[in-house]
Amino acid sequence: MCAQTTPQRTELPEKARPLVEYLRTRVREEGDIYIKSRVIAAEIALSSKEIGSFMKRLESGATELSVEAWSYTNGTTWYVSTDQLTPPK
């Protein structure tokens, strides 16, 4: 008998909640996005270093968002997408 395993999600601290909500909103409104940590930091009350740390956790599947480090030129560019979010009406 083979045991089924489900991917475990990494728990995010409460402090990461504004980042997750920001990303969900952007993806709902704009679709898949490429974004830098410093751009997010200018929008919400987190440092770009904190955002980078939280994005690495999101990259491991902490939410329904799909996050991938895409490139590094003057800071990491993140690719954020999801198939599970429904667009606003």
N, CA and C atoms as an extended XYZ file, in Angstrom:
267
Properties=species:S:1:pos:R:3:atomname:S:1:resname:S:1:resid:I:1 pbc="F F F"
N         0.854       -1.173        0.000 N   MET     1
C         0.000        0.000        0.000 CA  MET     1
C         0.900        1.236        0.000 C   MET     1
N         0.586        2.173       -0.826 N   CYS     2
C         1.387        3.377       -0.991 CA  CYS     2
C         0.708        4.556       -0.288 C   CYS     2
N         1.431        5.212        0.575 N   ALA     3
C         0.857        6.358        1.296 CA  ALA     3
C         0.896        7.594        0.417 C   ALA     3
N        -0.185        8.323        0.389 N   GLN     4
C        -0.230        9.560       -0.370 CA  GLN     4
C         0.258       10.700        0.509 C   GLN     4
N         1.057       11.545       -0.065 N   THR     5
C         1.524       12.704        0.678 CA  THR     5
C         1.046       13.961       -0.015 C   THR     5
N         0.746       14.940        0.775 N   THR     6
C         0.361       16.231        0.227 CA  THR     6
C         1.465       17.210        0.547 C   THR     6
N         1.752       18.129       -0.371 N   PRO     7
C         2.804       19.091       -0.096 CA  PRO     7
C         2.463       19.919        1.131 C   PRO     7
N         3.425       20.073        2.025 N   GLN     8
C         3.189       20.868        3.207 CA  GLN     8
C         3.472       22.323        2.896 C   GLN     8
N         2.605       23.161        3.360 N   ARG     9
C         2.781       24.588        3.162 CA  ARG     9
C         3.582       25.169        4.310 C   ARG     9
N         4.491       26.047        3.990 N   THR    10
C         5.280       26.726        4.996 CA  THR    10
C         4.423       27.809        5.618 C   THR    10
N         4.353       27.821        6.931 N   GLU    11
C         3.568       28.842        7.619 CA  GLU    11
C         4.281       30.185        7.537 C   GLU    11
N         3.532       31.198        7.223 N   LEU    12
C         4.066       32.553        7.162 CA  LEU    12
C         3.728       33.296        8.440 C   LEU    12
N         4.614       34.175        8.884 N   PRO    13
C         4.287       34.981       10.058 CA  PRO    13
C         3.186       35.991        9.731 C   PRO    13
N         2.516       36.445       10.752 N   GLU    14
C         1.445       37.434       10.589 CA  GLU    14
C         1.945       38.680        9.855 C   GLU    14
N         3.209       39.011       10.069 N   LYS    15
C         3.794       40.199        9.444 CA  LYS    15
C         3.801       40.104        7.916 C   LYS    15
N         3.719       38.888        7.370 N   ALA    16
C         3.733       38.688        5.915 CA  ALA    16
C         2.361       38.904        5.285 C   ALA    16
N         1.324       39.012        6.103 N   ARG    17
C        -0.037       39.135        5.573 CA  ARG    17
C        -0.210       40.301        4.577 C   ARG    17
N         0.334       41.507        4.851 N   PRO    18
C         0.177       42.589        3.872 CA  PRO    18
C         0.806       42.251        2.517 C   PRO    18
N         1.912       41.526        2.533 N   LEU    19
C         2.559       41.124        1.281 CA  LEU    19
C         1.665       40.176        0.492 C   LEU    19
N         1.125       39.186        1.164 N   VAL    20
C         0.264       38.208        0.492 CA  VAL    20
C        -0.967       38.899       -0.091 C   VAL    20
N        -1.595       39.770        0.674 N   GLU    21
C        -2.774       40.488        0.183 CA  GLU    21
C        -2.415       41.403       -0.987 C   GLU    21
N        -1.278       42.061       -0.903 N   TYR    22
C        -0.811       42.927       -1.990 CA  TYR    22
C        -0.634       42.108       -3.276 C   TYR    22
N         0.043       40.969       -3.168 N   LEU    23
C         0.283       40.135       -4.345 CA  LEU    23
C        -1.023       39.576       -4.910 C   LEU    23
N        -1.913       39.126       -4.041 N   ARG    24
C        -3.217       38.624       -4.511 CA  ARG    24
C        -3.962       39.702       -5.290 C   ARG    24
N        -3.980       40.908       -4.756 N   THR    25
C        -4.678       42.011       -5.407 CA  THR    25
C        -4.057       42.317       -6.771 C   THR    25
N        -2.738       42.417       -6.811 N   ARG    26
C        -2.061       42.724       -8.083 CA  ARG    26
C        -2.329       41.655       -9.130 C   ARG    26
N        -2.269       40.375       -8.728 N   VAL    27
C        -2.487       39.289       -9.681 CA  VAL    27
C        -3.946       39.270      -10.147 C   VAL    27
N        -4.879       39.543       -9.254 N   ARG    28
C        -6.293       39.606       -9.651 CA  ARG    28
C        -6.523       40.715      -10.670 C   ARG    28
N        -5.927       41.874      -10.416 N   GLU    29
C        -6.157       43.043      -11.271 CA  GLU    29
C        -5.369       43.004      -12.574 C   GLU    29
N        -4.154       42.481      -12.537 N   GLU    30
C        -3.253       42.584      -13.688 CA  GLU    30
C        -2.894       41.264      -14.331 C   GLU    30
N        -3.207       40.165      -13.684 N   GLY    31
C        -2.751       38.871      -14.183 CA  GLY    31
C        -1.341       38.601      -13.685 C   GLY    31
N        -0.645       37.690      -14.331 N   ASP    32
C         0.713       37.344      -13.932 CA  ASP    32
C         1.592       38.590      -13.965 C   ASP    32
N         2.470       38.716      -12.957 N   ILE    33
C         3.298       39.915      -12.874 CA  ILE    33
C         4.757       39.564      -12.614 C   ILE    33
N         5.626       40.450      -13.043 N   TYR    34
C         7.036       40.454      -12.679 CA  TYR    34
C         7.212       41.671      -11.790 C   TYR    34
N         7.836       41.487      -10.619 N   ILE    35
C         7.933       42.606       -9.690 CA  ILE    35
C         9.185       42.459       -8.828 C   ILE    35
N         9.758       43.575       -8.463 N   LYS    36
C        10.941       43.600       -7.602 CA  LYS    36
C        10.520       43.860       -6.156 C   LYS    36
N        11.310       43.329       -5.222 N   SER    37
C        11.031       43.520       -3.799 CA  SER    37
C        10.975       44.996       -3.444 C   SER    37
N        11.857       45.792       -4.021 N   ARG    38
C        11.892       47.223       -3.679 CA  ARG    38
C        10.642       47.954       -4.162 C   ARG    38
N        10.046       47.483       -5.231 N   VAL    39
C         8.801       48.085       -5.719 CA  VAL    39
C         7.673       47.788       -4.733 C   VAL    39
N         7.626       46.559       -4.248 N   ILE    40
C         6.614       46.190       -3.256 CA  ILE    40
C         6.834       46.989       -1.977 C   ILE    40
N         8.093       47.117       -1.560 N   ALA    41
C         8.421       47.841       -0.324 CA  ALA    41
C         7.949       49.286       -0.378 C   ALA    41
N         7.952       49.873       -1.550 N   ALA    42
C         7.471       51.244       -1.699 CA  ALA    42
C         5.957       51.331       -1.520 C   ALA    42
N         5.271       50.214       -1.668 N   GLU    43
C         3.806       50.171       -1.589 CA  GLU    43
C         3.273       49.746       -0.222 C   GLU    43
N         4.021       48.892        0.474 N   ILE    44
C         3.540       48.390        1.759 CA  ILE    44
C         4.598       48.615        2.841 C   ILE    44
N         4.221       48.452        4.086 N   ALA    45
C         5.085       48.775        5.227 CA  ALA    45
C         6.016       47.630        5.606 C   ALA    45
N         6.804       47.152        4.655 N   LEU    46
C         7.832       46.150        4.901 CA  LEU    46
C         9.089       46.575        4.159 C   LEU    46
N        10.241       46.163        4.665 N   SER    47
C        11.487       46.471        3.966 CA  SER    47
C        11.656       45.503        2.790 C   SER    47
N        12.485       45.872        1.837 N   SER    48
C        12.716       44.978        0.702 CA  SER    48
C        13.410       43.690        1.166 C   SER    48
N        14.197       43.767        2.223 N   LYS    49
C        14.832       42.574        2.770 CA  LYS    49
C        13.790       41.620        3.358 C   LYS    49
N        12.821       42.166        4.096 N   GLU    50
C        11.744       41.337        4.649 CA  GLU    50
C        10.930       40.723        3.516 C   GLU    50
N        10.648       41.513        2.510 N   ILE    51
C         9.863       41.016        1.385 CA  ILE    51
C        10.592       39.874        0.695 C   ILE    51
N        11.891       40.031        0.465 N   GLY    52
C        12.674       38.958       -0.146 CA  GLY    52
C        12.613       37.672        0.667 C   GLY    52
N        12.696       37.801        1.973 N   SER    53
C        12.618       36.637        2.849 CA  SER    53
C        11.254       35.960        2.768 C   SER    53
N        10.203       36.757        2.798 N   PHE    54
C         8.846       36.203        2.706 CA  PHE    54
C         8.578       35.610        1.323 C   PHE    54
N         9.123       36.242        0.282 N   MET    55
C         8.915       35.730       -1.083 CA  MET    55
C         9.550       34.347       -1.222 C   MET    55
N        10.698       34.127       -0.587 N   LYS    56
C        11.325       32.804       -0.631 CA  LYS    56
C        10.409       31.757        0.013 C   LYS    56
N         9.732       32.139        1.074 N   ARG    57
C         8.775       31.218        1.705 CA  ARG    57
C         7.571       30.978        0.799 C   ARG    57
N         7.106       32.037        0.139 N   LEU    58
C         5.984       31.883       -0.787 CA  LEU    58
C         6.383       30.990       -1.955 C   LEU    58
N         7.640       31.072       -2.346 N   GLU    59
C         8.153       30.260       -3.443 CA  GLU    59
C         8.026       28.763       -3.122 C   GLU    59
N         8.070       28.423       -1.841 N   SER    60
C         7.968       27.015       -1.437 CA  SER    60
C         6.526       26.553       -1.262 C   SER    60
N         5.556       27.378       -1.655 N   GLY    61
C         4.168       26.947       -1.658 CA  GLY    61
C         3.364       27.311       -0.439 C   GLY    61
N         3.661       28.428        0.197 N   ALA    62
C         2.958       28.822        1.416 CA  ALA    62
C         1.534       29.304        1.156 C   ALA    62
N         1.216       29.646       -0.073 N   THR    63
C        -0.136       30.107       -0.426 CA  THR    63
C        -0.504       29.556       -1.798 C   THR    63
N        -1.665       29.953       -2.286 N   GLU    64
C        -2.074       29.535       -3.626 CA  GLU    64
C        -1.321       30.298       -4.714 C   GLU    64
N        -0.559       31.303       -4.323 N   LEU    65
C         0.230       32.053       -5.285 CA  LEU    65
C         1.419       31.229       -5.749 C   LEU    65
N         1.743       31.362       -7.014 N   SER    66
C         2.939       30.733       -7.546 CA  SER    66
C         4.004       31.818       -7.644 C   SER    66
N         5.088       31.668       -6.898 N   VAL    67
C         6.147       32.678       -6.837 CA  VAL    67
C         7.449       32.036       -7.276 C   VAL    67
N         8.167       32.725       -8.157 N   GLU    68
C         9.429       32.198       -8.659 CA  GLU    68
C        10.438       33.339       -8.794 C   GLU    68
N        11.635       33.135       -8.250 N   ALA    69
C        12.700       34.111       -8.459 CA  ALA    69
C        13.077       34.029       -9.927 C   ALA    69
N        12.972       35.138      -10.643 N   TRP    70
C        13.118       35.114      -12.082 CA  TRP    70
C        14.492       35.583      -12.530 C   TRP    70
N        14.944       36.709      -12.034 N   SER    71
C        16.264       37.212      -12.403 CA  SER    71
C        16.789       38.120      -11.313 C   SER    71
N        18.081       38.430      -11.401 N   TYR    72
C        18.669       39.338      -10.432 CA  TYR    72
C        19.464       40.404      -11.173 C   TYR    72
N        18.879       41.561      -11.270 N   THR    73
C        19.535       42.733      -11.820 CA  THR    73
C        19.114       43.887      -10.935 C   THR    73
N        20.034       44.413      -10.164 N   ASN    74
C        19.703       45.462       -9.193 CA  ASN    74
C        18.581       45.019       -8.259 C   ASN    74
N        18.602       43.780       -7.838 N   GLY    75
C        17.581       43.218       -6.952 CA  GLY    75
C        16.836       42.095       -7.647 C   GLY    75
N        16.302       41.202       -6.868 N   THR    76
C        15.592       40.050       -7.433 CA  THR    76
C        14.278       40.481       -8.069 C   THR    76
N        14.034       39.976       -9.264 N   THR    77
C        12.733       40.135       -9.904 CA  THR    77
C        11.976       38.843       -9.651 C   THR    77
N        10.740       38.976       -9.164 N   TRP    78
C         9.905       37.835       -8.858 CA  TRP    78
C         8.799       37.721       -9.899 C   TRP    78
N         8.510       36.498      -10.304 N   TYR    79
C         7.377       36.222      -11.175 CA  TYR    79
C         6.279       35.665      -10.281 C   TYR    79
N         5.123       36.301      -10.293 N   VAL    80
C         4.011       35.894       -9.428 CA  VAL    80
C         2.793       35.616      -10.302 C   VAL    80
N         2.188       34.456      -10.104 N   SER    81
C         0.997       34.078      -10.861 CA  SER    81
C         0.148       33.134      -10.023 C   SER    81
N        -1.006       32.820      -10.524 N   THR    82
C        -1.864       31.814       -9.906 CA  THR    82
C        -2.956       31.432      -10.880 C   THR    82
N        -3.387       30.206      -10.791 N   ASP    83
C        -4.540       29.740      -11.561 CA  ASP    83
C        -5.767       29.703      -10.680 C   ASP    83
N        -5.575       29.885       -9.372 N   GLN    84
C        -6.653       29.687       -8.428 CA  GLN    84
C        -7.406       30.962       -8.054 C   GLN    84
N        -6.852       32.123       -8.349 N   LEU    85
C        -7.552       33.355       -7.995 CA  LEU    85
C        -8.527       33.726       -9.098 C   LEU    85
N        -9.704       34.138       -8.704 N   THR    86
C       -10.687       34.554       -9.691 CA  THR    86
C       -10.599       36.069       -9.858 C   THR    86
N       -10.689       36.546      -11.092 N   PRO    87
C       -10.599       37.982      -11.322 CA  PRO    87
C       -11.793       38.730      -10.735 C   PRO    87
N       -11.620       40.000      -10.356 N   PRO    88
C       -12.737       40.770       -9.820 CA  PRO    88
C       -13.784       41.011      -10.893 C   PRO    88
N       -15.014       41.196      -10.448 N   LYS    89
C       -16.118       41.436      -11.393 CA  LYS    89
C       -16.403       42.896      -11.520 C   LYS    89
